Amino acid sequence: MKYITILGDGMADEPIAALGGKTPLMAAKTPMMDQLAARAEIGLAATIPAGMKPGSDTANLAVLGYNPRNFYTGRSPLEALSIGVDMKPTDIALRCNLVTLSDEEGISYAERRILDHSSGEISTADAAVLIDAVREAFETETYRFYVGTSYRHLLIWDKGEVLDLSQPHDHLTEVIGPYLTGDPNLRRMMERSFEILDNHPLNHARAEKGLNKANSLWFWGAGTRPALQSFTEKTGKRGAMISAVDLLKGIAVGAEMQVMEVPGANGGLHTDYHGKAMAAVKALTEDGNDFVYVHVEAPDEMGHQGAADLKVKAIEYLDEKIIRPVFEELTARSVEFRMLVMPDHPTPIRVRTHTADPVPYLLYDSRKALGSWETYDEETGAKSGILLEEGFHIADRLFGE
């Protein structure tokens, strides 16, 4: 028996007037999900424990079967694992986003507005140039910068402290002053980074092309060195991770799962879906894995952008280019499998950030019918009467335990 989780990050949403009162998942044309729904168990899972922030870190840990209350030590330490940073016990890791701030003349840093948490989904190559510029200005034995992926980078703070820092995607279009850190050194680096980056030649070139400048650092997601239990020890299954996002790769490293690299995967709307699908099939049929986790970031990014039509498109791509080929390849090879399709958390277009509402899941078994539904969406999940209040038990559901 093989097991697959296909995770549409931030896929769940709320009814939207522009979509005829439907959610993006309801509005999307998803014939493969609907085909699975006819034989699937559908329900809701609360992936964010009460009192914890709704993030992809806590939520994806839960979907993998790890109770976030026991295993979560911060987002950035997981990303540090992904890029090979061996944290000391005294180290604090912080996410170091490259963000787009408004660049009006004659106002202070604190009066600027945050326009884009991802700097137009900046490429890793461009971002590396900018991180080198801030590294030259700020790096010391206490503060060390590491290049990650796209807009997502890392700061390691020796003998630092775990501060409660605001997530940039929670405050899009808002004036940043109320959300700036009170730590004087971190704030000074953020303020000076704007002076360095806003006038950087690379950002001038981006602006001339109509692209958002990556003109400021933003620190958040502080945490200590993680200690995840081995996925194989925990579940008895050998697992693999397919994602373009350092957070998910870091969870996999910490859980001693195989990390499968797909060269064309970038975390955006136009990622290499086919490459991810074929990597999933390879993980299960050639690499000796019992389980594969396929993470697709695009629905979440479109939610943060407030782009309902593009979020619909991202969900349709997930259905057409990930779920269908994985289903068809495994079926053609006569592989018995159980497939879980779900979001980690909602990223509603209305708020353009994460919420903690329960998310709908679809569980399919190639051997037998687990239920009978016409569609898979938030409404069907609510109608099912199934609610996993401790969402980390969804992994037990997948593995049939």
Protein Blocks (a to p, Z undefined) as FASTA:
>chain_A
ZZdddddehkaccddfkloopafklmpccfklmmmmmmcccddddfbcghiacdfklmmm
mmnopafklmpgbjklmmmmmnopacdfkbccdddddddddfbehiafklpccfbfngoo
pafklmmmmmmmmmmmmgcfklccdddehjbccdddehiacdddddfklmghiafklmpc
fbfklmmmmmmmmmmmmmgmklmmmmmnopacdfbccdehiacddddddfklmnopacdd
ddfbfklmmmmmmnopacdddfklgoiaklcfklmmmmmmmmmmmnopabdcdddfklmm
mmmnopaklmmmmmmmmmmmmmmmmmmmmmmnopacddddddfbdcdfklopacfbdcdd
ddddfkbcfbdcfbdcfklmmmnopacfblmlmmmmmnoZZ
